[in-house]
Amino acid sequence: MSEELYRDKHELDEIKLKKLNKKLEISNQEFDQIAYISSHDLKEPIRMITSFLQLLKKRYENELDEDAEDFINFAVEGAKRLDKMINDLLKYYEVGSKDLEQKYISSEKVLEQVLYLLNGTIKDRHAVISHDLLPVIYANEQQMITLSRILSLME
């Protein structure tokens, strides 16, 4: 293959790659928008479900047997967990979409704050958290805390 032909093929490959990257970038932006809008749209029905279940429980409080109360409580707790997941999804979207100030931060301090925020879950699950010495990193502290919380909720 001649050098000129090789150069032309290489340039053509680069042009194709740039076009493909641009399409992928647009596709990712569209996906982010759909995920963000969907998350917002899901919050209202969940709020209504939770509200009506709580109203049902309050209105028929003395008429419900123990099983019925348990079922309502399970449904309310499930709706609250789903709402929290959606909030965390929105926070995750914000972590990736904001250009926040970054600086050198202590991973130990981030872990300490995340453990404080997850204290109830840790106690409920009788978890024991241990770690080695963590590094200083260049990042946004609030984004790291939010991302750590989101990752901890993924099971």
Chimera marker file (.cmm) of the C-alpha trace (Angstrom):
<marker_set name="trace">
<marker id="1" x="0.000" y="0.000" z="0.000" r="1" g="1" b="0" radius="0.5"/>
<marker id="2" x="1.454" y="3.370" z="-0.963" r="1" g="1" b="0" radius="0.5"/>
<marker id="3" x="2.126" y="5.990" z="1.646" r="1" g="1" b="0" radius="0.5"/>
<marker id="4" x="-0.419" y="8.384" z="0.106" r="1" g="1" b="0" radius="0.5"/>
<marker id="5" x="-3.129" y="5.721" z="0.053" r="1" g="1" b="0" radius="0.5"/>
<marker id="6" x="-2.306" y="4.798" z="3.648" r="1" g="1" b="0" radius="0.5"/>
<marker id="7" x="-2.574" y="8.472" z="4.693" r="1" g="1" b="0" radius="0.5"/>
<marker id="8" x="-5.927" y="8.869" z="2.888" r="1" g="1" b="0" radius="0.5"/>
<marker id="9" x="-7.306" y="5.718" z="4.550" r="1" g="1" b="0" radius="0.5"/>
<marker id="10" x="-6.076" y="6.921" z="7.941" r="1" g="1" b="0" radius="0.5"/>
<marker id="11" x="-7.728" y="10.345" z="7.448" r="1" g="1" b="0" radius="0.5"/>
<marker id="12" x="-10.971" y="8.669" z="6.380" r="1" g="1" b="0" radius="0.5"/>
<marker id="13" x="-10.885" y="6.454" z="9.473" r="1" g="1" b="0" radius="0.5"/>
<marker id="14" x="-10.364" y="9.523" z="11.673" r="1" g="1" b="0" radius="0.5"/>
<marker id="15" x="-13.317" y="11.300" z="10.055" r="1" g="1" b="0" radius="0.5"/>
<marker id="16" x="-15.526" y="8.234" z="10.605" r="1" g="1" b="0" radius="0.5"/>
<marker id="17" x="-14.371" y="7.993" z="14.219" r="1" g="1" b="0" radius="0.5"/>
<marker id="18" x="-15.117" y="11.683" z="14.861" r="1" g="1" b="0" radius="0.5"/>
<marker id="19" x="-18.613" y="11.301" z="13.379" r="1" g="1" b="0" radius="0.5"/>
<marker id="20" x="-19.239" y="8.200" z="15.476" r="1" g="1" b="0" radius="0.5"/>
<marker id="21" x="-18.026" y="9.974" z="18.640" r="1" g="1" b="0" radius="0.5"/>
<marker id="22" x="-20.330" y="12.919" z="17.906" r="1" g="1" b="0" radius="0.5"/>
<marker id="23" x="-23.316" y="10.560" z="17.461" r="1" g="1" b="0" radius="0.5"/>
<marker id="24" x="-22.440" y="8.817" z="20.725" r="1" g="1" b="0" radius="0.5"/>
<marker id="25" x="-22.154" y="12.147" z="22.542" r="1" g="1" b="0" radius="0.5"/>
<marker id="26" x="-25.583" y="13.243" z="21.263" r="1" g="1" b="0" radius="0.5"/>
<marker id="27" x="-27.077" y="9.871" z="22.190" r="1" g="1" b="0" radius="0.5"/>
<marker id="28" x="-25.656" y="10.127" z="25.732" r="1" g="1" b="0" radius="0.5"/>
<marker id="29" x="-27.062" y="13.639" z="26.140" r="1" g="1" b="0" radius="0.5"/>
<marker id="30" x="-30.492" y="12.466" z="24.998" r="1" g="1" b="0" radius="0.5"/>
<marker id="31" x="-30.353" y="9.508" z="27.377" r="1" g="1" b="0" radius="0.5"/>
<marker id="32" x="-29.411" y="11.809" z="30.278" r="1" g="1" b="0" radius="0.5"/>
<marker id="33" x="-32.345" y="14.081" z="29.479" r="1" g="1" b="0" radius="0.5"/>
<marker id="34" x="-34.777" y="11.150" z="29.291" r="1" g="1" b="0" radius="0.5"/>
<marker id="35" x="-33.501" y="9.710" z="32.585" r="1" g="1" b="0" radius="0.5"/>
<marker id="36" x="-33.732" y="13.088" z="34.308" r="1" g="1" b="0" radius="0.5"/>
<marker id="37" x="-37.236" y="13.866" z="33.018" r="1" g="1" b="0" radius="0.5"/>
<marker id="38" x="-38.483" y="10.329" z="33.746" r="1" g="1" b="0" radius="0.5"/>
<marker id="39" x="-37.179" y="10.528" z="37.295" r="1" g="1" b="0" radius="0.5"/>
<marker id="40" x="-39.027" y="13.786" z="37.881" r="1" g="1" b="0" radius="0.5"/>
<marker id="41" x="-42.218" y="12.417" z="36.313" r="1" g="1" b="0" radius="0.5"/>
<marker id="42" x="-42.145" y="9.311" z="38.528" r="1" g="1" b="0" radius="0.5"/>
<marker id="43" x="-42.031" y="11.305" z="41.751" r="1" g="1" b="0" radius="0.5"/>
<marker id="44" x="-45.641" y="12.534" z="41.591" r="1" g="1" b="0" radius="0.5"/>
<marker id="45" x="-47.362" y="9.123" z="41.297" r="1" g="1" b="0" radius="0.5"/>
<marker id="46" x="-45.182" y="7.768" z="44.098" r="1" g="1" b="0" radius="0.5"/>
<marker id="47" x="-46.118" y="10.723" z="46.288" r="1" g="1" b="0" radius="0.5"/>
<marker id="48" x="-49.809" y="10.102" z="45.552" r="1" g="1" b="0" radius="0.5"/>
<marker id="49" x="-49.527" y="6.369" z="46.308" r="1" g="1" b="0" radius="0.5"/>
<marker id="50" x="-47.823" y="7.089" z="49.617" r="1" g="1" b="0" radius="0.5"/>
<marker id="51" x="-50.345" y="9.782" z="50.556" r="1" g="1" b="0" radius="0.5"/>
<marker id="52" x="-53.394" y="7.670" z="49.743" r="1" g="1" b="0" radius="0.5"/>
<marker id="53" x="-52.036" y="4.643" z="51.577" r="1" g="1" b="0" radius="0.5"/>
<marker id="54" x="-51.400" y="6.776" z="54.640" r="1" g="1" b="0" radius="0.5"/>
<marker id="55" x="-54.897" y="8.267" z="54.339" r="1" g="1" b="0" radius="0.5"/>
<marker id="56" x="-56.374" y="4.781" z="54.069" r="1" g="1" b="0" radius="0.5"/>
<marker id="57" x="-54.485" y="3.668" z="57.152" r="1" g="1" b="0" radius="0.5"/>
<marker id="58" x="-55.553" y="6.729" z="59.127" r="1" g="1" b="0" radius="0.5"/>
<marker id="59" x="-59.220" y="6.607" z="58.065" r="1" g="1" b="0" radius="0.5"/>
<marker id="60" x="-59.676" y="2.881" z="58.761" r="1" g="1" b="0" radius="0.5"/>
<marker id="61" x="-57.178" y="2.655" z="61.600" r="1" g="1" b="0" radius="0.5"/>
<marker id="62" x="-59.521" y="0.900" z="64.027" r="1" g="1" b="0" radius="0.5"/>
<marker id="63" x="-61.114" y="-1.363" z="61.405" r="1" g="1" b="0" radius="0.5"/>
<marker id="64" x="-57.960" y="-2.915" z="59.942" r="1" g="1" b="0" radius="0.5"/>
<marker id="65" x="-56.589" y="-6.175" z="61.218" r="1" g="1" b="0" radius="0.5"/>
<marker id="66" x="-52.866" y="-6.605" z="61.862" r="1" g="1" b="0" radius="0.5"/>
<marker id="67" x="-52.215" y="-8.114" z="58.424" r="1" g="1" b="0" radius="0.5"/>
<marker id="68" x="-53.906" y="-5.214" z="56.631" r="1" g="1" b="0" radius="0.5"/>
<marker id="69" x="-51.854" y="-2.699" z="58.624" r="1" g="1" b="0" radius="0.5"/>
<marker id="70" x="-48.679" y="-4.629" z="57.804" r="1" g="1" b="0" radius="0.5"/>
<marker id="71" x="-49.563" y="-4.669" z="54.105" r="1" g="1" b="0" radius="0.5"/>
<marker id="72" x="-50.155" y="-0.917" z="54.093" r="1" g="1" b="0" radius="0.5"/>
<marker id="73" x="-46.915" y="-0.308" z="55.997" r="1" g="1" b="0" radius="0.5"/>
<marker id="74" x="-44.965" y="-2.486" z="53.548" r="1" g="1" b="0" radius="0.5"/>
<marker id="75" x="-46.471" y="-0.627" z="50.595" r="1" g="1" b="0" radius="0.5"/>
<marker id="76" x="-45.735" y="2.788" z="52.145" r="1" g="1" b="0" radius="0.5"/>
<marker id="77" x="-42.159" y="1.781" z="52.950" r="1" g="1" b="0" radius="0.5"/>
<marker id="78" x="-41.710" y="0.422" z="49.425" r="1" g="1" b="0" radius="0.5"/>
<marker id="79" x="-42.993" y="3.669" z="47.924" r="1" g="1" b="0" radius="0.5"/>
<marker id="80" x="-40.660" y="5.665" z="50.191" r="1" g="1" b="0" radius="0.5"/>
<marker id="81" x="-37.687" y="3.515" z="49.128" r="1" g="1" b="0" radius="0.5"/>
<marker id="82" x="-38.623" y="4.004" z="45.485" r="1" g="1" b="0" radius="0.5"/>
<marker id="83" x="-38.853" y="7.763" z="46.038" r="1" g="1" b="0" radius="0.5"/>
<marker id="84" x="-35.423" y="7.705" z="47.670" r="1" g="1" b="0" radius="0.5"/>
<marker id="85" x="-34.006" y="5.744" z="44.725" r="1" g="1" b="0" radius="0.5"/>
<marker id="86" x="-35.397" y="8.320" z="42.324" r="1" g="1" b="0" radius="0.5"/>
<marker id="87" x="-33.919" y="11.132" z="44.424" r="1" g="1" b="0" radius="0.5"/>
<marker id="88" x="-30.584" y="9.329" z="44.388" r="1" g="1" b="0" radius="0.5"/>
<marker id="89" x="-30.840" y="8.898" z="40.615" r="1" g="1" b="0" radius="0.5"/>
<marker id="90" x="-31.426" y="12.628" z="40.277" r="1" g="1" b="0" radius="0.5"/>
<marker id="91" x="-28.456" y="13.308" z="42.540" r="1" g="1" b="0" radius="0.5"/>
<marker id="92" x="-26.362" y="10.933" z="40.442" r="1" g="1" b="0" radius="0.5"/>
<marker id="93" x="-27.393" y="12.872" z="37.351" r="1" g="1" b="0" radius="0.5"/>
<marker id="94" x="-26.368" y="16.099" z="39.079" r="1" g="1" b="0" radius="0.5"/>
<marker id="95" x="-23.003" y="14.639" z="40.107" r="1" g="1" b="0" radius="0.5"/>
<marker id="96" x="-22.132" y="14.050" z="36.477" r="1" g="1" b="0" radius="0.5"/>
<marker id="97" x="-23.696" y="17.183" z="35.057" r="1" g="1" b="0" radius="0.5"/>
<marker id="98" x="-22.314" y="19.930" z="37.282" r="1" g="1" b="0" radius="0.5"/>
<marker id="99" x="-18.926" y="21.498" z="36.967" r="1" g="1" b="0" radius="0.5"/>
<marker id="100" x="-18.252" y="22.041" z="40.655" r="1" g="1" b="0" radius="0.5"/>
<marker id="101" x="-15.062" y="23.273" z="42.251" r="1" g="1" b="0" radius="0.5"/>
<marker id="102" x="-12.524" y="20.546" z="42.748" r="1" g="1" b="0" radius="0.5"/>
<marker id="103" x="-9.696" y="20.558" z="45.249" r="1" g="1" b="0" radius="0.5"/>
<marker id="104" x="-7.577" y="18.115" z="47.201" r="1" g="1" b="0" radius="0.5"/>
<marker id="105" x="-9.779" y="16.392" z="49.768" r="1" g="1" b="0" radius="0.5"/>
<marker id="106" x="-9.340" y="13.661" z="52.314" r="1" g="1" b="0" radius="0.5"/>
<marker id="107" x="-10.988" y="10.369" z="51.311" r="1" g="1" b="0" radius="0.5"/>
<marker id="108" x="-11.041" y="9.582" z="55.040" r="1" g="1" b="0" radius="0.5"/>
<marker id="109" x="-13.223" y="12.642" z="55.658" r="1" g="1" b="0" radius="0.5"/>
<marker id="110" x="-15.561" y="11.666" z="52.799" r="1" g="1" b="0" radius="0.5"/>
<marker id="111" x="-15.875" y="8.132" z="54.178" r="1" g="1" b="0" radius="0.5"/>
<marker id="112" x="-16.532" y="9.502" z="57.673" r="1" g="1" b="0" radius="0.5"/>
<marker id="113" x="-19.406" y="11.647" z="56.367" r="1" g="1" b="0" radius="0.5"/>
<marker id="114" x="-20.866" y="8.805" z="54.281" r="1" g="1" b="0" radius="0.5"/>
<marker id="115" x="-20.740" y="6.446" z="57.272" r="1" g="1" b="0" radius="0.5"/>
<marker id="116" x="-22.506" y="9.087" z="59.364" r="1" g="1" b="0" radius="0.5"/>
<marker id="117" x="-25.238" y="9.416" z="56.720" r="1" g="1" b="0" radius="0.5"/>
<marker id="118" x="-25.612" y="5.635" z="56.463" r="1" g="1" b="0" radius="0.5"/>
<marker id="119" x="-25.434" y="5.012" z="60.209" r="1" g="1" b="0" radius="0.5"/>
<marker id="120" x="-29.034" y="3.782" z="60.442" r="1" g="1" b="0" radius="0.5"/>
<marker id="121" x="-28.636" y="1.328" z="57.569" r="1" g="1" b="0" radius="0.5"/>
<marker id="122" x="-25.324" y="0.085" z="58.960" r="1" g="1" b="0" radius="0.5"/>
<marker id="123" x="-26.910" y="-0.563" z="62.367" r="1" g="1" b="0" radius="0.5"/>
<marker id="124" x="-30.021" y="-2.176" z="60.862" r="1" g="1" b="0" radius="0.5"/>
<marker id="125" x="-27.893" y="-4.622" z="58.889" r="1" g="1" b="0" radius="0.5"/>
<marker id="126" x="-25.405" y="-5.174" z="61.707" r="1" g="1" b="0" radius="0.5"/>
<marker id="127" x="-22.644" y="-4.267" z="59.279" r="1" g="1" b="0" radius="0.5"/>
<marker id="128" x="-19.050" y="-3.757" z="60.305" r="1" g="1" b="0" radius="0.5"/>
<marker id="129" x="-17.131" y="-1.290" z="58.156" r="1" g="1" b="0" radius="0.5"/>
<marker id="130" x="-13.356" y="-1.414" z="58.031" r="1" g="1" b="0" radius="0.5"/>
<marker id="131" x="-10.833" y="0.153" z="55.676" r="1" g="1" b="0" radius="0.5"/>
<marker id="132" x="-7.157" y="0.820" z="55.154" r="1" g="1" b="0" radius="0.5"/>
<marker id="133" x="-5.697" y="4.304" z="55.088" r="1" g="1" b="0" radius="0.5"/>
<marker id="134" x="-7.389" y="6.242" z="52.284" r="1" g="1" b="0" radius="0.5"/>
<marker id="135" x="-5.629" y="8.726" z="49.972" r="1" g="1" b="0" radius="0.5"/>
<marker id="136" x="-6.044" y="12.435" z="49.417" r="1" g="1" b="0" radius="0.5"/>
<marker id="137" x="-7.791" y="12.901" z="46.064" r="1" g="1" b="0" radius="0.5"/>
<marker id="138" x="-8.515" y="15.760" z="43.694" r="1" g="1" b="0" radius="0.5"/>
<marker id="139" x="-12.324" y="15.983" z="43.481" r="1" g="1" b="0" radius="0.5"/>
<marker id="140" x="-15.419" y="17.809" z="44.656" r="1" g="1" b="0" radius="0.5"/>
<marker id="141" x="-16.198" y="16.699" z="48.203" r="1" g="1" b="0" radius="0.5"/>
<marker id="142" x="-19.997" y="16.922" z="47.930" r="1" g="1" b="0" radius="0.5"/>
<marker id="143" x="-19.997" y="14.972" z="44.665" r="1" g="1" b="0" radius="0.5"/>
<marker id="144" x="-17.875" y="12.258" z="46.247" r="1" g="1" b="0" radius="0.5"/>
<marker id="145" x="-20.246" y="12.002" z="49.230" r="1" g="1" b="0" radius="0.5"/>
<marker id="146" x="-23.291" y="11.846" z="46.951" r="1" g="1" b="0" radius="0.5"/>
<marker id="147" x="-21.692" y="9.301" z="44.642" r="1" g="1" b="0" radius="0.5"/>
<marker id="148" x="-20.596" y="7.158" z="47.606" r="1" g="1" b="0" radius="0.5"/>
<marker id="149" x="-24.119" y="7.152" z="49.012" r="1" g="1" b="0" radius="0.5"/>
<marker id="150" x="-25.590" y="6.216" z="45.642" r="1" g="1" b="0" radius="0.5"/>
<marker id="151" x="-23.103" y="3.386" z="45.176" r="1" g="1" b="0" radius="0.5"/>
<marker id="152" x="-23.815" y="2.115" z="48.686" r="1" g="1" b="0" radius="0.5"/>
<marker id="153" x="-27.524" y="1.855" z="47.856" r="1" g="1" b="0" radius="0.5"/>
<marker id="154" x="-26.949" y="-0.306" z="44.787" r="1" g="1" b="0" radius="0.5"/>
<marker id="155" x="-27.374" y="-3.927" z="45.767" r="1" g="1" b="0" radius="0.5"/>
<link id1="1" id2="2" r="1" g="1" b="0" radius="0.2"/>
<link id1="2" id2="3" r="1" g="1" b="0" radius="0.2"/>
<link id1="3" id2="4" r="1" g="1" b="0" radius="0.2"/>
<link id1="4" id2="5" r="1" g="1" b="0" radius="0.2"/>
<link id1="5" id2="6" r="1" g="1" b="0" radius="0.2"/>
<link id1="6" id2="7" r="1" g="1" b="0" radius="0.2"/>
<link id1="7" id2="8" r="1" g="1" b="0" radius="0.2"/>
<link id1="8" id2="9" r="1" g="1" b="0" radius="0.2"/>
<link id1="9" id2="10" r="1" g="1" b="0" radius="0.2"/>
<link id1="10" id2="11" r="1" g="1" b="0" radius="0.2"/>
<link id1="11" id2="12" r="1" g="1" b="0" radius="0.2"/>
<link id1="12" id2="13" r="1" g="1" b="0" radius="0.2"/>
<link id1="13" id2="14" r="1" g="1" b="0" radius="0.2"/>
<link id1="14" id2="15" r="1" g="1" b="0" radius="0.2"/>
<link id1="15" id2="16" r="1" g="1" b="0" radius="0.2"/>
<link id1="16" id2="17" r="1" g="1" b="0" radius="0.2"/>
<link id1="17" id2="18" r="1" g="1" b="0" radius="0.2"/>
<link id1="18" id2="19" r="1" g="1" b="0" radius="0.2"/>
<link id1="19" id2="20" r="1" g="1" b="0" radius="0.2"/>
<link id1="20" id2="21" r="1" g="1" b="0" radius="0.2"/>
<link id1="21" id2="22" r="1" g="1" b="0" radius="0.2"/>
<link id1="22" id2="23" r="1" g="1" b="0" radius="0.2"/>
<link id1="23" id2="24" r="1" g="1" b="0" radius="0.2"/>
<link id1="24" id2="25" r="1" g="1" b="0" radius="0.2"/>
<link id1="25" id2="26" r="1" g="1" b="0" radius="0.2"/>
<link id1="26" id2="27" r="1" g="1" b="0" radius="0.2"/>
<link id1="27" id2="28" r="1" g="1" b="0" radius="0.2"/>
<link id1="28" id2="29" r="1" g="1" b="0" radius="0.2"/>
<link id1="29" id2="30" r="1" g="1" b="0" radius="0.2"/>
<link id1="30" id2="31" r="1" g="1" b="0" radius="0.2"/>
<link id1="31" id2="32" r="1" g="1" b="0" radius="0.2"/>
<link id1="32" id2="33" r="1" g="1" b="0" radius="0.2"/>
<link id1="33" id2="34" r="1" g="1" b="0" radius="0.2"/>
<link id1="34" id2="35" r="1" g="1" b="0" radius="0.2"/>
<link id1="35" id2="36" r="1" g="1" b="0" radius="0.2"/>
<link id1="36" id2="37" r="1" g="1" b="0" radius="0.2"/>
<link id1="37" id2="38" r="1" g="1" b="0" radius="0.2"/>
<link id1="38" id2="39" r="1" g="1" b="0" radius="0.2"/>
<link id1="39" id2="40" r="1" g="1" b="0" radius="0.2"/>
<link id1="40" id2="41" r="1" g="1" b="0" radius="0.2"/>
<link id1="41" id2="42" r="1" g="1" b="0" radius="0.2"/>
<link id1="42" id2="43" r="1" g="1" b="0" radius="0.2"/>
<link id1="43" id2="44" r="1" g="1" b="0" radius="0.2"/>
<link id1="44" id2="45" r="1" g="1" b="0" radius="0.2"/>
<link id1="45" id2="46" r="1" g="1" b="0" radius="0.2"/>
<link id1="46" id2="47" r="1" g="1" b="0" radius="0.2"/>
<link id1="47" id2="48" r="1" g="1" b="0" radius="0.2"/>
<link id1="48" id2="49" r="1" g="1" b="0" radius="0.2"/>
<link id1="49" id2="50" r="1" g="1" b="0" radius="0.2"/>
<link id1="50" id2="51" r="1" g="1" b="0" radius="0.2"/>
<link id1="51" id2="52" r="1" g="1" b="0" radius="0.2"/>
<link id1="52" id2="53" r="1" g="1" b="0" radius="0.2"/>
<link id1="53" id2="54" r="1" g="1" b="0" radius="0.2"/>
<link id1="54" id2="55" r="1" g="1" b="0" radius="0.2"/>
<link id1="55" id2="56" r="1" g="1" b="0" radius="0.2"/>
<link id1="56" id2="57" r="1" g="1" b="0" radius="0.2"/>
<link id1="57" id2="58" r="1" g="1" b="0" radius="0.2"/>
<link id1="58" id2="59" r="1" g="1" b="0" radius="0.2"/>
<link id1="59" id2="60" r="1" g="1" b="0" radius="0.2"/>
<link id1="60" id2="61" r="1" g="1" b="0" radius="0.2"/>
<link id1="61" id2="62" r="1" g="1" b="0" radius="0.2"/>
<link id1="62" id2="63" r="1" g="1" b="0" radius="0.2"/>
<link id1="63" id2="64" r="1" g="1" b="0" radius="0.2"/>
<link id1="64" id2="65" r="1" g="1" b="0" radius="0.2"/>
<link id1="65" id2="66" r="1" g="1" b="0" radius="0.2"/>
<link id1="66" id2="67" r="1" g="1" b="0" radius="0.2"/>
<link id1="67" id2="68" r="1" g="1" b="0" radius="0.2"/>
<link id1="68" id2="69" r="1" g="1" b="0" radius="0.2"/>
<link id1="69" id2="70" r="1" g="1" b="0" radius="0.2"/>
<link id1="70" id2="71" r="1" g="1" b="0" radius="0.2"/>
<link id1="71" id2="72" r="1" g="1" b="0" radius="0.2"/>
<link id1="72" id2="73" r="1" g="1" b="0" radius="0.2"/>
<link id1="73" id2="74" r="1" g="1" b="0" radius="0.2"/>
<link id1="74" id2="75" r="1" g="1" b="0" radius="0.2"/>
<link id1="75" id2="76" r="1" g="1" b="0" radius="0.2"/>
<link id1="76" id2="77" r="1" g="1" b="0" radius="0.2"/>
<link id1="77" id2="78" r="1" g="1" b="0" radius="0.2"/>
<link id1="78" id2="79" r="1" g="1" b="0" radius="0.2"/>
<link id1="79" id2="80" r="1" g="1" b="0" radius="0.2"/>
<link id1="80" id2="81" r="1" g="1" b="0" radius="0.2"/>
<link id1="81" id2="82" r="1" g="1" b="0" radius="0.2"/>
<link id1="82" id2="83" r="1" g="1" b="0" radius="0.2"/>
<link id1="83" id2="84" r="1" g="1" b="0" radius="0.2"/>
<link id1="84" id2="85" r="1" g="1" b="0" radius="0.2"/>
<link id1="85" id2="86" r="1" g="1" b="0" radius="0.2"/>
<link id1="86" id2="87" r="1" g="1" b="0" radius="0.2"/>
<link id1="87" id2="88" r="1" g="1" b="0" radius="0.2"/>
<link id1="88" id2="89" r="1" g="1" b="0" radius="0.2"/>
<link id1="89" id2="90" r="1" g="1" b="0" radius="0.2"/>
<link id1="90" id2="91" r="1" g="1" b="0" radius="0.2"/>
<link id1="91" id2="92" r="1" g="1" b="0" radius="0.2"/>
<link id1="92" id2="93" r="1" g="1" b="0" radius="0.2"/>
<link id1="93" id2="94" r="1" g="1" b="0" radius="0.2"/>
<link id1="94" id2="95" r="1" g="1" b="0" radius="0.2"/>
<link id1="95" id2="96" r="1" g="1" b="0" radius="0.2"/>
<link id1="96" id2="97" r="1" g="1" b="0" radius="0.2"/>
<link id1="97" id2="98" r="1" g="1" b="0" radius="0.2"/>
<link id1="98" id2="99" r="1" g="1" b="0" radius="0.2"/>
<link id1="99" id2="100" r="1" g="1" b="0" radius="0.2"/>
<link id1="100" id2="101" r="1" g="1" b="0" radius="0.2"/>
<link id1="101" id2="102" r="1" g="1" b="0" radius="0.2"/>
<link id1="102" id2="103" r="1" g="1" b="0" radius="0.2"/>
<link id1="103" id2="104" r="1" g="1" b="0" radius="0.2"/>
<link id1="104" id2="105" r="1" g="1" b="0" radius="0.2"/>
<link id1="105" id2="106" r="1" g="1" b="0" radius="0.2"/>
<link id1="106" id2="107" r="1" g="1" b="0" radius="0.2"/>
<link id1="107" id2="108" r="1" g="1" b="0" radius="0.2"/>
<link id1="108" id2="109" r="1" g="1" b="0" radius="0.2"/>
<link id1="109" id2="110" r="1" g="1" b="0" radius="0.2"/>
<link id1="110" id2="111" r="1" g="1" b="0" radius="0.2"/>
<link id1="111" id2="112" r="1" g="1" b="0" radius="0.2"/>
<link id1="112" id2="113" r="1" g="1" b="0" radius="0.2"/>
<link id1="113" id2="114" r="1" g="1" b="0" radius="0.2"/>
<link id1="114" id2="115" r="1" g="1" b="0" radius="0.2"/>
<link id1="115" id2="116" r="1" g="1" b="0" radius="0.2"/>
<link id1="116" id2="117" r="1" g="1" b="0" radius="0.2"/>
<link id1="117" id2="118" r="1" g="1" b="0" radius="0.2"/>
<link id1="118" id2="119" r="1" g="1" b="0" radius="0.2"/>
<link id1="119" id2="120" r="1" g="1" b="0" radius="0.2"/>
<link id1="120" id2="121" r="1" g="1" b="0" radius="0.2"/>
<link id1="121" id2="122" r="1" g="1" b="0" radius="0.2"/>
<link id1="122" id2="123" r="1" g="1" b="0" radius="0.2"/>
<link id1="123" id2="124" r="1" g="1" b="0" radius="0.2"/>
<link id1="124" id2="125" r="1" g="1" b="0" radius="0.2"/>
<link id1="125" id2="126" r="1" g="1" b="0" radius="0.2"/>
<link id1="126" id2="127" r="1" g="1" b="0" radius="0.2"/>
<link id1="127" id2="128" r="1" g="1" b="0" radius="0.2"/>
<link id1="128" id2="129" r="1" g="1" b="0" radius="0.2"/>
<link id1="129" id2="130" r="1" g="1" b="0" radius="0.2"/>
<link id1="130" id2="131" r="1" g="1" b="0" radius="0.2"/>
<link id1="131" id2="132" r="1" g="1" b="0" radius="0.2"/>
<link id1="132" id2="133" r="1" g="1" b="0" radius="0.2"/>
<link id1="133" id2="134" r="1" g="1" b="0" radius="0.2"/>
<link id1="134" id2="135" r="1" g="1" b="0" radius="0.2"/>
<link id1="135" id2="136" r="1" g="1" b="0" radius="0.2"/>
<link id1="136" id2="137" r="1" g="1" b="0" radius="0.2"/>
<link id1="137" id2="138" r="1" g="1" b="0" radius="0.2"/>
<link id1="138" id2="139" r="1" g="1" b="0" radius="0.2"/>
<link id1="139" id2="140" r="1" g="1" b="0" radius="0.2"/>
<link id1="140" id2="141" r="1" g="1" b="0" radius="0.2"/>
<link id1="141" id2="142" r="1" g="1" b="0" radius="0.2"/>
<link id1="142" id2="143" r="1" g="1" b="0" radius="0.2"/>
<link id1="143" id2="144" r="1" g="1" b="0" radius="0.2"/>
<link id1="144" id2="145" r="1" g="1" b="0" radius="0.2"/>
<link id1="145" id2="146" r="1" g="1" b="0" radius="0.2"/>
<link id1="146" id2="147" r="1" g="1" b="0" radius="0.2"/>
<link id1="147" id2="148" r="1" g="1" b="0" radius="0.2"/>
<link id1="148" id2="149" r="1" g="1" b="0" radius="0.2"/>
<link id1="149" id2="150" r="1" g="1" b="0" radius="0.2"/>
<link id1="150" id2="151" r="1" g="1" b="0" radius="0.2"/>
<link id1="151" id2="152" r="1" g="1" b="0" radius="0.2"/>
<link id1="152" id2="153" r="1" g="1" b="0" radius="0.2"/>
<link id1="153" id2="154" r="1" g="1" b="0" radius="0.2"/>
<link id1="154" id2="155" r="1" g="1" b="0" radius="0.2"/>
</marker_set>
